[in-house]
Amino acid sequence: MANARKVAVKVLVKIEKEGAYSNLAVADALKNGELNPQDKALATALIYGVLDRKITLDYILSQFLKNPVSKTEVFTLNVLRTALYQIKYMDKIPTSAAVNEAVKIMKSSKFSRNSGFVNGVLRSVLRTEVNLPQGDSATDLSIRFSCPLWVVESFLKDYGLDATKALLEDSLKPAPTVLRINTAKANINEINKDYEVKNNSIELKRGMDITENELYKKGLVFVQDYASQKAVETLNPKKGDRVLDLCAAPGGKSFTMACLMENEGEIIACDLYRHRVELIEKSARRLGLDIIKTRVADATVFDENLGQFDCVLCDVPCSGLGVIRRKPEIKYTKTEDLDGLEQTQKAILKTAVKYLKKGGRLLYSTCTLRRAENENLVIWLKKEYNELYHISEHAFMPYKDGTDGFFCALFEKR
């Protein structure tokens, strides 16, 4: 039987070295059945816990290391982080177990020479209390809430201190898995007998394997957060409409639109990569949503052969800072990785406008909370296209709305 802590360390190393997405890396690590349900829960809690608190954990560890954290070998560092997370944030795990298991993992690894080092650091941690900074400077907030300085500064600039603290605090809370009911196929009253249905959705705790859920297997539900659902409801495609989803993968918005359209009409769901388009196709078949047609397409390139549409959805590539409670590794993105993002967003919008028929509706959406990618793009779009009437816009704030952080703006072509 595999060891939950060792599995957690391996996944954390993979995320750090390869840039793997946490949700995919966790699912891949847990799918082989080597862990029992209790150990799966522990491994999941450790992986997301360390990702959530990495900056804080590294700040504490730095008080006990002779060399900078960045110079510590990655496997060894993640063993230390995992043990420290248990010591500081998991009350039900004895500190002795956290330390002993960390040493065992090191001894059974190719870095066994570092086992004494790990033991010494963790014993020092147990003897010494490290106080986190409690001030309201950007640096203090970064350490206390484990969020990179540039992200904290961005939130402070856009929203002020109180909202920033609320956003950062909420980002450390576990996000539920929200399953939208496939109303084109499912009977909500039947589902309501076994689950609490809220806004056409049910919630599962983070870490649960949804592919083992009977509703999921039968194609009666699909994954989509409340904010994303509400954005699609703002666009409000009608039965019989022709709809274009320019950046559709993994498909949740296309699926919700198909439900709103009662599976009548046409949805062209596009993505740049074939393997992501295949994911949409597979899920659409499972859900029985046959009005969804897929295409491998570059959203920045106009294709006149597609014709014009009643609704166009642009859920553009973005920094993703609205979903860091769900994918905490996103907050460790470097600012240089965002170079060119605004130009891509504008290019997609320019293409989208060309597809829109007169009287048609355009929805611009992101899963970030940076004004530079949201409100500023709306201002640009209004200046660029006089024929677009700005109907509404809304930023979903996790601490207010109980959703992912999300933004959407609705336009109509005169």
Secondary structure as UniProt FT lines:
FT   HELIX           4..18
FT   HELIX           22..30
FT   TURN            31..32
FT   HELIX           37..62
FT   TURN            63..64
FT   HELIX           69..71
FT   HELIX           74..89
FT   TURN            91..92
FT   HELIX           95..107
FT   TURN            110..111
FT   HELIX           112..114
FT   HELIX           115..127
FT   HELIX           138..144
FT   TURN            145..146
FT   HELIX           149..159
FT   HELIX           161..171
FT   STRAND          177..181
FT   TURN            183..185
FT   HELIX           188..191
FT   TURN            192..194
FT   TURN            199..200
FT   STRAND          201..204
FT   TURN            206..207
FT   HELIX           210..212
FT   HELIX           214..217
FT   TURN            218..219
FT   STRAND          221..223
FT   HELIX           226..235
FT   TURN            239..240
FT   STRAND          242..245
FT   TURN            246..247
FT   TURN            249..250
FT   HELIX           252..260
FT   TURN            261..263
FT   STRAND          266..271
FT   HELIX           274..287
FT   TURN            290..291
FT   STRAND          292..296
FT   TURN            299..300
FT   HELIX           304..306
FT   STRAND          309..315
FT   TURN            321..322
FT   TURN            324..326
FT   HELIX           328..332
FT   HELIX           335..338
FT   TURN            339..340
FT   HELIX           341..355
FT   STRAND          356..366
FT   HELIX           371..373
FT   HELIX           375..384
FT   TURN            386..387
FT   STRAND          388..396
FT   HELIX           398..401
FT   STRAND          406..413
//
